[in-house]
């Protein structure tokens, strides 16, 4: 049973005349008769009584007419509701981000978005496997490391970021303009636990240069991590944008001048997913903020 057949059926019910109904629909009368006959065969009962040149709706036809009108009304309601969501920029938007980015760098951006679009309900998910959440449709948009190629994903690249060493203003390196990656060898390090992409990347670069990090504190919390560094309990390796977002005068960011680890971030979403006004506006804002 197709919506088109139901549309034809409702027209015949309203006109009680095949020729007038066909003219109203813009199709030929024989074609209309064939569609109604197919519909009757599918429901297994006659929908109209043919009495000479006149027709009347049968009991079965009355039941179908009631349900068909309900179907078309529900479709119309859906179109109106969707249109209202777009007009008022409402709805719900799910966004996934890396845990290291949420606390300081991205939360101000989410606040700005809510101020611009107060009718949008935000669902923010902090996770390492952002791309998997996008693919499973648990979230609409992800801000994450550039994923491996997947034709199901749209990937909008963000600028490459190089890591540097973050120390306390009281640390012996605080007065330096930059450091070598090998100078991390032997220093106490404050870092994320194993499994966090940022840690895996930095450790990979250090092993390439022939040493392992001496990690004395592991924490999943950025406020905790930078508190340890501020108190001169150790150093960490982070991106300049994150340190800038924290804005702590007791921290110093030192670029790594030889073979710094780097990352490529991106905005990702499913290629087959409809992006409403709110989602498109968020992507525009994110690109504006994260590319600046």
Secondary structure, DSSP 8 states (H G I E B T S, - for coil): --HHHHHHHHHHHHHS-HHHHHHHHTS-HHHHHHHHHHHHHHHTS-SEEEETTEEEE-HHHHHHHHHHHHHHHHHHHHHHHHHHHHHHT-EEEEEEE-HHHIIIIIHHHHHHHHHH-TTEEEEEEE-S-HHHHHHTTSSSEEEEE-----TTEEEEEEEEEEEEEEEETTSTTTT-SEE-GGGGTTSEEEE--TT-HHHHHHHHHHHHTT---EEEEE-S-HHHHHHHHHTTS-BEEEEHHHHHHH--TTEEEEEE-SS--EEEEEEEEETTS---HHHHHHHHHHHHHH--
